[in-house]
Amino acid sequence: MKPTLTTKSNAKTRWQSSFFSKIWIGVPITTWLFLLIIIPICIMLITSFYIKEGSVVVKKISLANYLEFFINPIYLPIFFRTLLLALLVSLTSILLGYPLAYLVSRKVKHFRNQLYMLVIVPLWVSYLVRIVAWRTILGRVGVLNTILLSLKIIDEPLSIFIYSPFAVYVALIYIALPYVFISIFNSLEKIPKNLLDASADLGANSFHTFLHVILPLSMPGVISGFTLAFVIALGDYIIPQQLGGLNGMMFGNLIVTQFGYAYNWPLGAALGFIMFTVAVFILLVSQKFGSSEGFLE
């Protein structure tokens, strides 16, 4: 029986209705992306090619701001120091977050959900409140110095804990660790139990099962957690400002200074776009290596 003209017309109408409904559903998301992400990035990129003459921003296309980044002896050392610190924070967060996520996901039988909530509960607390808490812990009259003095380990309060790269390093790990934990935990939860049973049936002990099954299959979560920690540490400027002092200054502080005290928005935009490019590169690399369900062959 051949389809009638009415049937074809109804099918075409339903297809058009479905097509346009999908388009309308995507309009709010697309608008949000353009207004809050794409347009600001384009404005920042255009502004980075302007120059500042005196106290006035001149809309004249120039590469002077990007050349300033390479010529000025201040920017490159702080930029590489920021990259190094972000890398150390990411690696340390993985080393601390993976055992914790593995313990909660695979070993804990009771109070599993409660332990999970305890790890992520700091995310519910204000960012600034957590930084102030670290100043209380690391200060000269803080908790850490008080404990060391009471144990007679030191004779007078140490100043190396606060306003130093060490304080920035510790606080950034504290901020990034919950995100790393969540990424790895979710990756571990997705591993099918029948693969672990099959590994045990083939004679593999717990160590070999972890090394050849669990670890490869959880690598997407590890890479995702590493990326989150790296981007968080790369762009943070509040922690270095509150805990780092002059010795703990990072690249984000230079960008904030250009937009604030120096009132050099073109140079700040150029420095910001350089950081943005590095972050996008890291995200693309992590997506390439972490897009699969694991590295199990």
C-alpha positions as CSV (number, residue, x, y, z in Angstrom):
1,M,0.0,0.0,0.0
2,K,1.6,3.3,-1.1
3,P,1.7,6.2,1.3
4,T,-0.9,8.8,0.5
5,L,-0.2,12.5,-0.1
6,T,-1.8,13.3,3.3
7,T,0.5,10.8,5.1
8,K,3.6,12.4,3.5
9,S,2.4,15.8,4.4
10,N,1.8,14.8,8.1
11,A,5.2,13.2,8.3
12,K,6.9,16.4,6.9
13,T,4.9,18.6,9.3
14,R,6.0,16.4,12.3
15,W,9.6,16.6,11.1
16,Q,9.5,20.3,10.7
17,S,7.9,20.7,14.1
18,S,10.5,18.5,15.8
19,F,13.3,20.4,14.0
20,F,12.1,23.8,15.0
21,S,11.4,22.7,18.6
22,K,15.0,21.5,18.9
23,I,16.3,24.8,17.5
24,W,14.1,26.8,20.0
25,I,15.4,24.6,22.9
26,G,19.0,25.5,21.9
27,V,18.3,29.3,21.7
28,P,18.7,30.1,25.4
29,I,21.9,28.1,25.7
30,T,23.4,29.6,22.6
31,T,22.4,33.1,23.8
32,W,23.9,32.5,27.2
33,L,27.2,31.3,25.6
34,F,27.4,34.3,23.3
35,L,26.5,36.9,26.0
36,L,28.6,35.6,28.8
37,I,31.5,33.8,27.1
38,I,32.1,34.4,23.4
39,I,31.4,38.2,23.3
40,P,33.5,39.0,26.4
41,I,36.4,36.9,25.0
42,C,36.1,38.8,21.7
43,I,36.1,42.2,23.5
44,M,39.1,41.2,25.5
45,L,41.0,40.1,22.4
46,I,40.2,43.3,20.6
47,T,41.1,45.4,23.6
48,S,44.5,43.6,23.8
49,F,45.5,45.2,20.5
50,Y,44.9,48.8,21.8
51,I,47.5,50.9,23.4
52,K,47.6,53.2,26.4
53,E,49.0,56.7,25.9
54,G,49.3,58.5,29.2
55,S,46.0,57.9,31.0
56,V,44.0,57.4,27.8
57,V,43.3,54.1,25.9
58,V,43.9,54.7,22.2
59,K,42.0,52.4,19.8
60,K,44.9,51.8,17.5
61,I,45.9,48.3,16.5
62,S,49.3,47.3,17.8
63,L,51.2,44.3,19.1
64,A,53.0,46.3,21.7
65,N,51.2,44.7,24.6
66,Y,52.2,41.2,23.5
67,L,55.7,42.3,22.9
68,E,55.7,43.8,26.4
69,F,55.0,40.4,27.8
70,F,58.2,39.0,26.2
71,I,60.4,42.0,26.7
72,N,59.6,43.0,30.2
73,P,61.8,41.0,32.7
74,I,58.9,40.8,35.2
75,Y,56.2,39.0,33.2
76,L,57.9,35.8,31.9
77,P,59.5,34.7,35.2
78,I,56.2,35.1,37.0
79,F,54.3,33.4,34.2
80,F,56.6,30.3,34.3
81,R,56.5,30.3,38.1
82,T,52.7,30.3,37.9
83,L,52.8,27.4,35.4
84,L,55.2,25.4,37.6
85,L,53.1,26.0,40.8
86,A,49.9,25.0,38.9
87,L,51.6,21.8,37.8
88,L,52.8,21.0,41.3
89,V,49.3,21.7,42.8
90,S,47.7,19.5,40.1
91,L,50.1,16.6,40.7
92,T,49.8,16.9,44.5
93,S,46.0,17.0,44.3
94,I,46.0,13.8,42.2
95,L,48.4,12.0,44.6
96,L,46.2,13.0,47.6
97,G,42.8,12.7,45.8
98,Y,43.2,9.3,44.1
99,P,43.8,7.3,47.3
100,L,41.0,9.1,49.0
101,A,38.6,8.5,46.1
102,Y,39.6,4.9,45.9
103,L,39.2,4.4,49.6
104,V,35.7,5.9,49.6
105,S,34.6,4.2,46.4
106,R,36.1,0.7,46.8
107,K,36.9,0.0,50.4
108,V,34.4,1.8,52.6
109,K,31.2,-0.2,53.2
110,H,29.5,1.8,55.9
111,F,29.1,5.6,56.0
112,R,30.2,5.8,52.4
113,N,27.8,8.7,51.5
114,Q,28.7,10.5,54.6
115,L,32.4,10.4,53.8
116,Y,31.7,11.6,50.3
117,M,29.8,14.6,51.7
118,L,32.6,15.4,54.2
119,V,35.1,15.7,51.3
120,I,32.9,18.1,49.2
121,V,31.3,20.1,52.1
122,P,34.1,22.8,51.9
123,L,32.6,23.7,48.5
124,W,29.5,25.0,50.4
125,V,31.6,27.4,52.4
126,S,32.4,30.9,51.1
127,Y,35.7,31.0,49.2
128,L,36.9,34.0,51.2
129,V,36.0,32.4,54.5
130,R,38.2,29.4,53.6
131,I,41.1,31.7,52.8
132,V,40.7,33.6,56.1
133,A,40.7,30.2,57.9
134,W,44.0,29.4,56.3
135,R,45.4,32.7,57.4
136,T,44.4,31.7,60.9
137,I,46.0,28.3,60.6
138,L,49.3,29.5,59.0
139,G,49.8,32.9,60.7
140,R,52.6,33.7,63.2
141,V,50.1,33.3,66.1
142,G,48.1,30.7,64.2
143,V,47.1,27.1,64.9
144,L,50.2,25.5,63.3
145,N,52.7,27.7,65.1
146,T,50.8,27.3,68.4
147,I,51.0,23.5,68.1
148,L,54.7,23.5,67.3
149,L,55.4,25.9,70.2
150,S,53.4,23.7,72.6
151,L,55.3,20.6,71.5
152,K,58.7,22.4,72.0
153,I,59.6,21.8,68.4
154,I,60.4,25.5,67.8
155,D,61.3,28.3,70.2
156,E,59.6,31.1,68.4
157,P,56.8,31.4,65.8
158,L,57.9,30.7,62.2
159,S,57.1,33.2,59.5
160,I,57.6,30.8,56.6
161,F,54.1,29.5,56.8
162,I,52.3,32.7,55.9
163,Y,53.0,35.2,53.0
164,S,55.1,32.7,51.1
165,P,54.8,30.4,48.1
166,F,54.3,27.6,50.6
167,A,51.1,29.1,51.9
168,V,49.8,29.6,48.3
169,Y,50.7,26.0,47.4
170,V,48.9,24.6,50.4
171,A,45.8,26.7,50.0
172,L,45.5,26.0,46.3
173,I,45.7,22.2,47.0
174,Y,42.9,22.6,49.6
175,I,40.7,24.5,47.0
176,A,41.4,22.0,44.2
177,L,41.2,18.7,46.1
178,P,37.4,18.4,46.2
179,Y,37.1,18.8,42.4
180,V,39.9,16.2,41.9
181,F,38.2,13.8,44.3
182,I,34.8,14.1,42.6
183,S,36.3,13.5,39.1
184,I,38.2,10.4,40.2
185,F,35.4,9.1,42.3
186,N,32.9,9.3,39.5
187,S,35.4,7.6,37.2
188,L,35.9,4.7,39.7
189,E,32.2,4.3,40.1
190,K,31.7,3.7,36.4
191,I,34.0,0.7,36.3
192,P,31.9,-2.4,35.8
193,K,32.1,-4.9,38.7
194,N,32.2,-7.9,36.2
195,L,35.6,-6.7,35.0
196,L,37.0,-6.9,38.5
197,D,35.4,-10.4,38.9
198,A,36.9,-11.5,35.6
199,S,40.3,-10.3,36.7
200,A,40.0,-12.3,39.9
201,D,38.8,-15.4,38.1
202,L,41.9,-15.2,35.8
203,G,44.1,-15.3,38.9
204,A,45.0,-11.7,39.3
205,N,45.5,-10.5,42.9
206,S,44.3,-7.1,44.2
207,F,47.4,-5.3,43.2
208,H,47.5,-6.5,39.6
209,T,43.7,-5.9,39.3
210,F,44.3,-2.3,40.4
211,L,47.3,-1.9,38.2
212,H,45.9,-3.4,35.0
213,V,42.1,-2.8,35.3
214,I,41.1,-0.1,37.8
215,L,43.9,2.4,37.2
216,P,43.7,2.4,33.4
217,L,39.9,2.6,33.4
218,S,40.0,5.5,35.9
219,M,42.5,7.6,33.9
220,P,39.8,9.8,32.3
221,G,38.8,10.9,35.8
222,V,42.5,11.5,36.7
223,I,43.0,13.6,33.6
224,S,39.8,15.5,34.2
225,G,40.8,16.2,37.9
226,F,44.3,17.2,36.8
227,T,42.9,19.7,34.3
228,L,40.5,21.2,36.9
229,A,43.2,21.6,39.4
230,F,45.6,23.1,36.9
231,V,43.1,25.7,35.6
232,I,42.0,26.6,39.1
233,A,45.6,27.1,40.2
234,L,46.6,28.9,37.0
235,G,44.0,31.6,37.2
236,D,43.6,32.2,41.0
237,Y,44.7,35.6,42.2
238,I,42.9,35.9,45.6
239,I,44.9,33.3,47.4
240,P,48.3,34.7,46.3
241,Q,47.1,38.2,47.3
242,Q,45.9,37.1,50.7
243,L,48.5,34.4,51.6
244,G,51.4,34.9,49.2
245,G,52.6,38.4,49.8
246,L,55.3,39.7,47.4
247,N,57.1,36.4,47.2
248,G,53.9,34.5,46.3
249,M,52.7,36.7,43.5
250,M,51.3,34.9,40.5
251,F,50.3,35.8,37.0
252,G,46.7,36.4,37.9
253,N,47.8,39.2,40.2
254,L,49.6,40.9,37.4
255,I,46.5,40.9,35.3
256,V,44.4,42.3,38.2
257,T,47.0,45.0,38.8
258,Q,46.8,46.1,35.1
259,F,43.0,46.4,35.3
260,G,43.1,48.1,38.7
261,Y,46.0,50.2,40.0
262,A,47.8,50.6,36.7
263,Y,44.6,51.2,34.7
264,N,46.2,49.7,31.6
265,W,43.3,47.6,30.3
266,P,45.0,46.8,26.9
267,L,48.0,45.2,28.6
268,G,45.8,43.5,31.1
269,A,43.6,42.1,28.3
270,A,46.7,40.8,26.5
271,L,48.1,39.1,29.6
272,G,44.6,37.7,30.2
273,F,44.3,36.3,26.7
274,I,47.7,34.7,27.0
275,M,46.5,32.9,30.1
276,F,43.3,32.0,28.4
277,T,45.2,30.5,25.5
278,V,47.2,28.3,27.8
279,A,44.1,27.2,29.7
280,V,42.4,26.3,26.4
281,F,45.4,24.4,25.2
282,I,45.4,22.4,28.5
283,L,41.7,21.7,28.1
284,L,42.2,20.5,24.5
285,V,45.1,18.2,25.4
286,S,43.1,16.7,28.3
287,Q,40.1,16.2,26.1
288,K,42.2,14.3,23.6
289,F,43.7,12.0,26.3
290,G,40.7,11.8,28.5
291,S,37.8,11.4,26.1
292,S,37.8,7.6,26.0
293,E,36.4,5.4,28.7
294,G,39.8,4.4,29.8
295,F,43.2,3.0,28.6
296,L,42.5,-0.6,29.1
297,E,43.6,-2.7,26.1
